[in-house]
Structures are given as structure tokens and as C-alpha cells.
Amino acid sequence: MPSSPFAQSERYRYMNGFGSYHESEAIEGALPIGANSPQKPPYGLYAEKLSGTAFTAPRHENQQTWLYRILPSCGHSNFEPRESATYNTNPENKPYEKIHHIPNQLRWDPFDLDETVDWVHSLHLVAGAGDPTMKTGLGMYIFAAGKDMDAREAFYSADGDFLIVLQHGVLDIQTELGRIFVRPSEICVIPRGIRYRVTLPSGPVRGYILELYQGHFQLPELGPIGSNCLANARDFQAPTAAFDEDTDSEWHVLCKFAGHLFQARQRHTPFDVVAWHGLYYPYKYDLGRFNTLGSVSYDHPDPSIYTVLTAPSDHAGTAIADFVIFPPRWLVAEDTFRPPWYHRNTMSEFMGLITGQYDAKTGGGFQPAGASLHNVMSGHGPDAATHAKASNALLAPSKVGEGSMAFMFESCLMVGVTEWGLKQCRKVQQDYNAESWEPLKPLFKRPGAGVEPGNGEGKAKNGEIGDKAQVPHWTA
Ligand SMILES: [Fe+2]
């Protein structure tokens, strides 16, 4: 079965489908029939509308959800600023000094686990572009937490949609719309504004987040591929309605707003939605279900064939954010340099590794829980050792990436790196370029006696099935 071999059993039930209109009720009859806002909703519930797009967004983009809850979410104390030394999500793009826009290729050692903080205080902005107040751009975060959020605490981001890429541990996420259980190799998207509480049933967690300040994620167009493959819509899972009844306790609602943390108090649980229906909801997806495509003749297709989700800009085919993965797969292309080509990209590429061995560079510098950033027009590609090996590899069918899962956040925007990302985390590898590409030697020979113009020399000598020289794109 094309699914990931999870160590932990699933805890909850879901509704399947991406972009599907879902409805769910925890008590039969809690959803009004026909009307969205009847004079008296069933069982004395309040109706509340949650808008993920402008009311008047085109029908194919429009995302609204109706909630039927014990108390509406508007009753709470004033929000007060709540900052702490561990909280670091402010884009700080005004003034610009705190963001470093630099052309160097960057690579990070694995980020540390941190058992002293909960979900909210584990968020560290590493890089980003744009501004949540203008609903433009994106932020890229590392999270590492070891504590449950407090029992009566909920969090939401007013700034954007969180795409959570879990690298270590398990997340049990109680959302307003129901519960989601997230294990490594699963991703979870929690749209802007939806309140949730994160607990850690298997101890410390670590991973990556892409926060999308504008629009929402969608499945990529498939063009000539047809109507299936890549991430199939039926494999995305939305929670079913589940509610608590608590109108006595004091709850704290934490809010990320323009990158800053605020807190309000209220005397009712935010998790009191008995029923809901609509198109705006959190969901998860098992990356093991991705239907990977590739060349069956020659050459290396662009890595866009590995796109799971995309968030388009206003320009067709150009994404504010693409979420791309590099799963295990067969390479069969003939007479082809199978690793990625050397390239410079008008897009920026932030990469991470969920699991597996980085087998492309002899130094092993790209490790699980680490990262790399190849910014706009910063050259990259296989390191010298990989180039030498792949240029001589036997081009038999070869399975690459077994037990491995790398990913990329690709953006049309030039991303800046935060103080934390560049300095305070102390994970930047200073010799990334020197180790990777400076050792490349010229192989050029002018035509003359004994020199043929053919496709290289001495190819197909050393390789064998499973040869690590025949590496996937994430060697770039
Ligand atoms: Fe690349």
C-alpha cells in the first residue's frame, strides 16, 4: 500500500478530499437544514461564520465555513501583548536591518530539540519575505518543543496558513473543527484564524513550518499528466466535529498578529464547535501516498513534478510558495546525468530533510532536521565528488531515496534570513560552498588528437543498482 509505515496508530477519524465541501456534526441534528443562520439554531447553539477569503472571492477560490457552537468566539478580554525571550516570529522587516538579504548559499546543521517550551514558544522564524500586514509573502520557521500547551490554552495565527512539516515526534492537535493526529511523514495545514491546541503524546517534537501570508494552498495543475497522480485529492484528511463543554474555566487565547504574540482571557473553551460545514478547514496528508512521476527516457525533469501543494501568485505558473518533496523512487533515464543539473534559479529554494541519510555529499552536511537555502540566482548543484561519481555511474534502473524524505519550500520571492537564522541558532555551516563546489575541476579539453566530442568519457563503468551516485534532486 502506498502509505507511510507509521510507528503510532491513528487516533481519529477524518473526512477525505482536498477542497471538498465537508459537513460534520458531533451530535445528530446539530447542523441546521438548508439555512445557515436560522432564528434559533438547533440545541441552542450559536451560528458563527469563519471566512477564509473575501465574501466576494470567485467561486472557485471562495472558502467559508459555518460553525455551530456553544458560545461565539468574540467574548473575551482585551488582547494584551505577550512576548517572551523564546518567542521569535516577528518578520522584523521594518526596519530592514534585522533581516539579512544575502546571496550566499546557506546550510544549517540539525536544529536542536528544546524540551523547555511548548508549541507556541517553539516557533523560530528562520527566513521569509513580505509582510503579514499586507498579506504578501511567506515565513519559514523551525519549531522544536517538549511541552504540551497549557490545558486551557489555544493559539491561532492571524497572519497566515501554517503548513507544518513534522520531522520528529507526534502532534496531537485539537482544533475548533476537530482533532488531527500528525506523525512524521504527515503534513498538516492549519488555515489562518483557526484556533488550536497542541499536545505531544510521544515527547519532544521538531520540524518546519511554511506560513503563507497570502492566499491558500491548492493542488498543482496537472496539465498533460491528466486527472490523477502527484498528490491525489482523496488522500487529504479533514477532521470531524468534536467539542468540549466548558463555560466555567478561564481560558487563554494566544494570537500571532503581525508577527507578535497577544493573549486574551475568556471563560469558555474555544473548542465548543458541535457542528460545522464549509470549505475552510484544517487538513493533513501522508507524504507516503504521493504518486511520484519521472522520466522514462532521458534527462531530468524540473523538480516541479514533485509539487504536493502550491500557493500561486497573481502570475500564472509562478508560486509564492510551492511545497515540493523528494520521495523514494526509481531512476531509469538513459544516457543522462541523473543528479540535478547545476543551476541558478529566479526562485528561492529552502530545503529540509525529514528522515534518511544524505548520501550525495561525502561530508554528510545535509542531515535530518537541518536545512539549506539557495536564494534567488545563487548557483548550486551536485558537489564535486557526486559529479565525478554520477558522470561515471552505470545507468541501470536504480531506486533512490529509500527510507528518505526531503522537501523544499520554493518561492518566487527573494527571502531574507533572520538574526536567529543567521546567527543566534549557531547552526550555519561556514564552509558549505568551499566543501561542495570549490573542489570542482575543469574537465574541458579542446578538440585535437584523440579527443572526441561525444557525451563524456568513460561512462557506464562503475555503477550498479542502488548506486548512491544516482541521486535525486535534493542533492542540489
Ligand atoms: Fe535547486
Residues whose N, C-alpha, C, O or C-beta is under 5 A from the ligand:
A	BS01	LIG	E349 A476
